[in-house]
Amino acid sequence: MESFSLILAIVVVTALAFDFTNGFHDTANAMATTISTGALKPKVAVAMSAVLNLVGAFLSVEVANTISKGLVDETGIRPEVIFAALVGAILWNLLTWLVGLPSSSSHALMGGLIGAAIASAGVGAVHGDVLVTKVLLPAIAAPLVAGIAAMLGARLTYRLGRKADGKAAAKGYRAGQIASAGLVSLAHGTNDAQKTMGIITLALVAGGALAPDSDPPLWVILSAGIAIALGTYLGGWRIIRTMGKGLTDLQPQQGFAAQTSAATVILASSHLGFSLSTTHSVSGAVMGAGLGRKGGVVRWSTATRMFVAWGLTLPAAALVAAIAEWVCGLGDWGTALVAVFLVASSAAIWKISRREVVDHTNVVDDGPEAAGVVTQAMAAVTPPPAGVTGEPTAAVASSASEPKAPTATTTV
């Protein structure tokens, strides 16, 4: 076996950076409903989620093997191809985080890998049967199954608890939410951390540092688990706000039903080796739970924007990755140029996000729905008119202050 080359080291570091973004991008999957219903304090919730993500990373390698051995032909993949795939996935994660949309980190990674592989070796480098059966079909089925299960579960919990004392029942369901949120975090580590393990393993095989058909080494499992745990602890507060308040208003009974349903779907998919999107599963469960309470609503304007982001994830990440692979193919200077572009773009997105900070201190406030988030993000990247310094424009102020339709809300 060959020793680590510079490009291979860059790929490993970039993969762990993606894993980090995956962690804070997907924290909402486990903890948004728990935070929004007041079952846990925000910082406590993300700390618990981080620990369980790390534990979950050690439970299985089936999804990692799907990526490293199944999705693309590993014999024709170079480390530069994987680097380009990661560039596409990271930039999509950061852009959707900026506007507070819960898109799929998993599909961003899959799209990036597909786009870079096609740009490098042609369409034949992608195993279409694996793509359809273990990526696309689960993407459609998971939110539907989780949503229906959550809706039925929420209705059942209300029916069973209709004669119970309201305060005692709410307290019990909040305790149940904490347990189910922990299960979702464990499932997320089992499924999503493995995707980075698979990418790093594929890179090691492509770079000659690991034999073909190898399982992820222990150091890969450990580093991927730590990276996703650190990202989770930072908390993707923008997306937590959207998931907890933007889609629907959940009571503890609904939060418990949503998280239990999503965790069941994710764990079953991980066992089968499906590269499932935890975001799709949890979002479907949240919407189903929202409809499971009499008088409950789903804000379909937010959901529609989320669906559009889901549909764009694979092709958008694939396109960016394909362009990055073409530039990397120009030589070492091309790879360096792509690396500089990734760092500069990431820094610019972070700087834009500081114009309107969302963190643990205001994540449960009645923030804007996703439409407002997108509007404000677009306004943030538009230079203010001459003579205007720091004051919101009339359009943005109007959007932010526009009254919402009346909905049933949770008292926290």
C-alpha positions as CSV (number, residue, x, y, z in Angstrom):
1,M,0.0,0.0,0.0
2,E,1.1,3.5,-0.7
3,S,1.6,6.1,2.0
4,F,-0.7,9.1,2.4
5,S,-0.3,11.6,-0.5
6,L,-1.1,15.3,-0.1
7,I,-4.3,15.1,-2.1
8,L,-5.4,12.1,-0.1
9,A,-4.9,14.1,3.2
10,I,-6.8,17.0,1.7
11,V,-9.7,14.7,0.8
12,V,-9.8,13.3,4.3
13,V,-9.8,16.7,5.9
14,T,-12.5,18.0,3.5
15,A,-14.6,14.9,4.2
16,L,-14.5,15.6,7.9
17,A,-15.4,19.2,7.2
18,F,-18.4,17.9,5.3
19,D,-19.2,15.7,8.3
20,F,-19.0,18.7,10.5
21,T,-21.5,20.6,8.3
22,N,-23.7,17.5,8.3
23,G,-23.8,17.6,12.1
24,F,-25.0,21.2,12.5
25,H,-27.2,21.0,9.4
26,D,-29.1,18.0,10.7
27,T,-29.2,18.8,14.5
28,A,-32.8,19.9,13.8
29,N,-33.7,16.4,12.8
30,A,-33.3,15.2,16.4
31,M,-33.9,18.2,18.5
32,A,-36.1,20.8,16.8
33,T,-39.4,19.4,18.2
34,T,-37.9,18.8,21.6
35,I,-36.6,22.4,21.8
36,S,-39.8,23.9,20.4
37,T,-42.1,22.2,22.9
38,G,-39.8,23.1,25.9
39,A,-38.9,19.5,26.7
40,L,-35.2,20.4,26.8
41,K,-33.2,23.6,27.0
42,P,-31.5,24.3,23.6
43,K,-27.9,23.8,24.8
44,V,-28.7,20.6,26.7
45,A,-30.6,19.2,23.7
46,V,-27.7,19.7,21.3
47,A,-25.2,18.3,23.8
48,M,-27.2,15.2,24.3
49,S,-27.6,14.8,20.5
50,A,-23.9,15.2,20.0
51,V,-23.0,12.4,22.4
52,L,-25.5,10.0,20.9
53,N,-24.4,10.9,17.3
54,L,-20.9,9.8,18.3
55,V,-22.2,6.5,19.9
56,G,-24.4,5.8,16.8
57,A,-21.4,6.0,14.5
58,F,-20.0,2.8,16.0
59,L,-23.2,0.7,15.6
60,S,-23.0,-0.3,11.9
61,V,-21.1,0.1,8.7
62,E,-23.8,-1.0,6.2
63,V,-24.5,2.5,4.9
64,A,-20.7,3.2,4.6
65,N,-20.3,0.1,2.5
66,T,-23.2,1.2,0.2
67,I,-21.3,4.4,-0.5
68,S,-17.7,3.0,-0.7
69,K,-18.5,-0.2,-2.6
70,G,-21.9,0.2,-4.2
71,L,-22.8,3.6,-5.6
72,V,-19.9,4.3,-8.0
73,D,-17.2,2.1,-9.6
74,E,-14.3,2.5,-7.2
75,T,-11.7,1.3,-9.7
76,G,-12.1,4.4,-11.8
77,I,-12.3,7.0,-9.0
78,R,-9.3,9.2,-8.2
79,P,-9.0,11.2,-4.9
80,E,-9.5,14.4,-6.8
81,V,-13.0,13.2,-7.9
82,I,-14.0,12.6,-4.3
83,F,-12.6,16.1,-3.3
84,A,-14.8,17.6,-6.1
85,A,-17.8,15.7,-4.8
86,L,-17.3,17.0,-1.3
87,V,-17.0,20.6,-2.5
88,G,-20.5,20.3,-4.1
89,A,-22.0,18.8,-1.0
90,I,-20.4,21.3,1.5
91,L,-21.5,24.4,-0.5
92,W,-25.1,23.1,-0.8
93,N,-25.2,22.4,2.9
94,L,-24.0,25.9,3.8
95,L,-26.4,27.6,1.4
96,T,-29.4,25.8,2.6
97,W,-28.3,26.4,6.2
98,L,-28.0,30.1,5.5
99,V,-31.7,30.3,4.4
100,G,-32.9,27.9,7.2
101,L,-34.1,25.1,4.9
102,P,-33.8,21.5,6.1
103,S,-32.4,19.9,2.9
104,S,-30.7,16.5,2.8
105,S,-27.0,16.4,3.6
106,S,-27.1,12.8,2.4
107,H,-28.4,13.7,-1.0
108,A,-26.0,16.6,-1.3
109,L,-23.2,14.0,-0.8
110,M,-24.7,11.5,-3.2
111,G,-25.3,14.2,-5.8
112,G,-21.7,15.5,-5.5
113,L,-20.3,12.0,-5.8
114,I,-22.5,11.2,-8.9
115,G,-21.7,14.5,-10.6
116,A,-17.9,14.2,-10.0
117,A,-17.8,10.6,-11.1
118,I,-19.7,11.3,-14.3
119,A,-17.4,14.2,-15.1
120,S,-14.4,12.1,-14.5
121,A,-15.3,8.7,-16.0
122,G,-18.6,9.0,-17.7
123,V,-22.1,7.8,-16.9
124,G,-21.0,4.2,-16.6
125,A,-19.1,5.0,-13.4
126,V,-22.4,5.3,-11.5
127,H,-24.2,2.1,-10.6
128,G,-27.8,3.0,-11.6
129,D,-29.4,0.1,-9.8
130,V,-27.9,1.0,-6.5
131,L,-28.8,4.7,-7.0
132,V,-32.5,3.8,-7.6
133,T,-33.0,1.1,-5.0
134,K,-30.9,2.4,-2.1
135,V,-31.0,6.2,-2.6
136,L,-33.9,7.4,-4.8
137,L,-36.7,5.0,-3.7
138,P,-36.0,5.5,0.0
139,A,-36.0,9.3,-0.5
140,I,-39.6,9.0,-1.7
141,A,-40.8,6.3,0.7
142,A,-39.2,7.5,3.9
143,P,-41.1,10.8,4.4
144,L,-44.3,9.2,3.4
145,V,-43.9,6.2,5.7
146,A,-42.7,8.4,8.6
147,G,-45.4,11.0,8.0
148,I,-48.3,8.5,8.0
149,A,-46.9,6.7,11.0
150,A,-46.5,10.0,12.9
151,M,-50.0,11.2,12.0
152,L,-51.6,7.9,13.2
153,G,-49.4,7.9,16.3
154,A,-50.4,11.4,17.2
155,R,-54.1,10.7,16.8
156,L,-53.6,7.5,18.9
157,T,-51.9,9.4,21.7
158,Y,-54.6,12.0,21.9
159,R,-57.3,9.3,21.9
160,L,-55.6,7.3,24.7
161,G,-54.9,10.4,26.7
162,R,-58.2,12.2,26.3
163,K,-59.3,11.4,29.9
164,A,-55.8,12.0,31.5
165,D,-54.9,15.1,33.4
166,G,-53.6,17.6,30.9
167,K,-50.6,18.8,32.8
168,A,-49.6,15.3,33.9
169,A,-50.0,14.0,30.3
170,A,-47.9,16.8,28.9
171,K,-45.2,16.2,31.4
172,G,-45.1,12.5,30.5
173,Y,-45.0,13.1,26.8
174,R,-42.1,15.6,27.3
175,A,-40.2,12.8,29.0
176,G,-41.1,10.6,26.1
177,Q,-39.9,13.2,23.7
178,I,-36.5,13.3,25.4
179,A,-36.1,9.5,25.0
180,S,-37.3,9.5,21.4
181,A,-35.1,12.5,20.5
182,G,-32.1,10.5,21.9
183,L,-33.2,7.6,19.7
184,V,-33.3,9.9,16.6
185,S,-29.8,11.2,17.5
186,L,-28.5,7.7,17.8
187,A,-30.1,6.7,14.5
188,H,-28.6,9.9,12.8
189,G,-25.1,8.9,13.9
190,T,-25.7,5.4,12.7
191,N,-26.9,6.6,9.3
192,D,-25.3,9.9,8.5
193,A,-21.8,9.5,10.1
194,Q,-21.4,6.4,8.0
195,K,-21.7,8.4,4.8
196,T,-18.5,10.2,5.6
197,M,-16.9,6.9,6.6
198,G,-17.8,5.6,3.2
199,I,-16.4,8.6,1.4
200,I,-13.1,8.5,3.3
201,T,-12.9,4.7,2.7
202,L,-13.5,5.2,-1.0
203,A,-10.8,7.9,-1.1
204,L,-8.3,5.6,0.7
205,V,-9.0,2.8,-1.8
206,A,-8.7,5.2,-4.7
207,G,-5.5,6.6,-3.4
208,G,-4.0,3.1,-2.8
209,A,-3.9,3.4,0.9
210,L,-6.5,0.7,1.5
211,A,-7.3,-2.6,-0.3
212,P,-10.4,-2.7,-2.5
213,D,-13.6,-3.9,-0.8
214,S,-12.3,-3.0,2.7
215,D,-14.5,-1.9,5.6
216,P,-13.8,1.5,7.2
217,P,-10.8,1.4,9.5
218,L,-11.4,2.2,13.2
219,W,-9.7,5.6,12.9
220,V,-12.1,6.5,10.1
221,I,-15.1,5.5,12.2
222,L,-13.8,7.4,15.2
223,S,-12.9,10.6,13.3
224,A,-16.2,10.7,11.4
225,G,-18.1,10.2,14.7
226,I,-16.2,13.0,16.4
227,A,-16.7,15.4,13.5
228,I,-20.4,14.9,13.3
229,A,-20.7,15.2,17.1
230,L,-18.9,18.5,17.1
231,G,-21.1,19.9,14.4
232,T,-24.2,18.7,16.2
233,Y,-23.1,20.4,19.4
234,L,-22.7,23.8,17.6
235,G,-26.4,23.4,16.6
236,G,-27.9,24.4,13.2
237,W,-30.1,27.0,15.0
238,R,-31.5,28.4,11.7
239,I,-32.8,25.0,10.6
240,I,-34.0,24.1,14.2
241,R,-36.2,27.2,14.1
242,T,-37.7,26.2,10.8
243,M,-38.3,22.6,11.8
244,G,-39.6,23.5,15.3
245,K,-41.7,26.5,14.4
246,G,-41.8,27.0,10.7
247,L,-43.5,23.8,9.5
248,T,-46.2,23.5,12.2
249,D,-46.8,24.1,15.9
250,L,-46.3,20.9,17.9
251,Q,-47.6,19.9,21.3
252,P,-45.5,17.3,23.3
253,Q,-47.8,14.4,22.2
254,Q,-47.1,15.3,18.5
255,G,-43.4,15.7,19.1
256,F,-43.2,12.3,20.7
257,A,-45.1,10.7,17.8
258,A,-43.0,12.5,15.2
259,Q,-39.6,11.5,16.7
260,T,-40.5,7.9,17.5
261,S,-41.8,7.4,13.9
262,A,-38.7,9.0,12.3
263,A,-36.3,7.1,14.5
264,T,-37.9,3.8,13.6
265,V,-37.7,4.5,9.9
266,I,-34.0,5.7,10.1
267,L,-32.8,2.7,12.2
268,A,-34.6,0.2,9.9
269,S,-33.0,1.8,6.8
270,S,-29.6,1.8,8.4
271,H,-29.9,-1.9,9.1
272,L,-30.7,-2.5,5.4
273,G,-27.9,-0.3,4.1
274,F,-30.2,2.3,2.6
275,S,-28.5,5.7,2.3
276,L,-31.5,7.4,3.8
277,S,-32.0,11.1,4.3
278,T,-32.7,11.7,7.9
279,T,-34.0,15.1,7.0
280,H,-36.7,13.7,4.7
281,S,-37.7,11.2,7.4
282,V,-38.0,13.7,10.2
283,S,-39.6,16.4,8.1
284,G,-42.2,14.0,6.9
285,A,-42.8,12.9,10.5
286,V,-43.2,16.5,11.7
287,M,-45.8,17.3,9.0
288,G,-47.6,14.0,9.7
289,A,-47.7,14.8,13.4
290,G,-48.9,18.3,12.7
291,L,-51.9,16.9,10.9
292,G,-52.5,14.3,13.7
293,R,-54.0,16.8,16.1
294,K,-57.5,18.1,15.6
295,G,-57.2,21.7,14.4
296,G,-53.5,21.2,13.7
297,V,-52.0,22.7,10.5
298,V,-49.0,22.4,8.3
299,R,-47.6,25.7,6.8
300,W,-47.6,24.5,3.2
301,S,-45.7,27.6,2.0
302,T,-42.8,26.5,4.1
303,A,-43.2,22.9,3.1
304,T,-43.3,23.8,-0.6
305,R,-40.0,25.6,-0.4
306,M,-38.6,22.6,1.5
307,F,-39.8,20.2,-1.2
308,V,-38.2,22.4,-3.9
309,A,-34.9,22.3,-2.0
310,W,-35.1,18.5,-1.8
311,G,-35.7,18.3,-5.5
312,L,-32.7,20.6,-6.3
313,T,-30.3,19.0,-3.9
314,L,-29.0,16.1,-6.0
315,P,-28.7,18.0,-9.4
316,A,-27.3,21.2,-7.8
317,A,-24.6,19.4,-5.8
318,A,-23.9,17.2,-8.9
319,L,-23.4,20.3,-11.1
320,V,-21.1,22.1,-8.7
321,A,-19.1,18.8,-8.2
322,A,-18.8,18.2,-11.9
323,I,-17.5,21.8,-12.5
324,A,-15.1,21.3,-9.6
325,E,-13.9,18.0,-11.0
326,W,-13.3,19.6,-14.4
327,V,-11.2,22.4,-12.8
328,C,-9.3,19.8,-10.7
329,G,-8.5,17.9,-13.9
330,L,-6.4,20.8,-15.2
331,G,-3.7,19.9,-12.7
332,D,-2.5,20.6,-9.2
333,W,-3.1,24.3,-9.7
334,G,-6.7,23.5,-10.5
335,T,-7.2,21.5,-7.3
336,A,-5.6,24.4,-5.4
337,L,-8.0,26.8,-7.1
338,V,-11.0,24.7,-6.1
339,A,-9.8,24.5,-2.5
340,V,-9.4,28.3,-2.3
341,F,-12.9,28.8,-3.8
342,L,-14.4,26.4,-1.2
343,V,-12.7,28.2,1.7
344,A,-13.6,31.7,0.3
345,S,-17.2,30.7,-0.4
346,S,-17.7,29.2,3.1
347,A,-16.3,32.3,4.7
348,A,-18.6,34.5,2.7
349,I,-21.6,32.5,3.7
350,W,-20.7,32.6,7.3
351,K,-20.1,36.4,7.2
352,I,-23.6,36.9,5.6
353,S,-25.1,34.7,8.3
354,R,-23.8,37.1,11.0
355,R,-26.1,39.8,9.8
356,E,-29.0,38.1,11.4
357,V,-27.8,35.8,14.2
358,V,-29.9,32.8,15.2
359,D,-28.6,30.9,18.2
360,H,-29.7,29.1,21.4
361,T,-30.9,32.4,22.9
362,N,-33.5,33.1,20.3
363,V,-34.2,29.8,18.5
364,V,-37.6,29.3,20.2
365,D,-38.7,32.9,19.5
366,D,-41.5,33.3,17.0
367,G,-39.1,33.8,14.1
368,P,-40.1,34.1,10.5
369,E,-41.4,31.2,8.5
370,A,-39.2,29.8,5.8
371,A,-40.6,32.4,3.3
372,G,-39.4,35.1,5.5
373,V,-36.1,33.4,6.1
374,V,-35.5,33.2,2.4
375,T,-36.6,36.8,1.9
376,Q,-34.2,38.1,4.6
377,A,-31.4,36.0,3.3
378,M,-31.8,37.4,-0.2
379,A,-31.9,40.9,1.3
380,A,-28.8,40.1,3.3
381,V,-26.7,39.6,0.2
382,T,-28.1,42.7,-1.5
383,P,-26.1,45.9,-0.8
384,P,-28.3,48.5,1.0
385,P,-29.1,51.7,-0.9
386,A,-26.8,54.6,-0.5
387,G,-27.2,56.4,2.8
388,V,-28.8,53.4,4.5
389,T,-26.7,51.9,7.3
390,G,-27.9,49.0,9.3
391,E,-31.7,49.8,9.1
392,P,-33.9,47.2,7.4
393,T,-35.5,48.1,4.2
394,A,-39.2,48.7,4.1
395,A,-39.8,45.6,2.1
396,V,-38.0,43.4,4.6
397,A,-39.6,45.1,7.6
398,S,-43.0,44.6,6.0
399,S,-42.2,40.9,5.4
400,A,-41.0,40.4,8.9
401,S,-44.0,42.1,10.5
402,E,-46.6,40.5,8.3
403,P,-49.1,38.7,10.5
404,K,-49.3,34.9,10.3
405,A,-52.5,32.9,9.8
406,P,-53.9,31.9,13.1
407,T,-52.7,28.5,14.2
408,A,-52.9,26.3,17.3
409,T,-49.8,27.0,19.3
410,T,-47.9,25.4,22.1
411,T,-47.5,27.1,25.4
412,V,-43.8,26.7,26.5
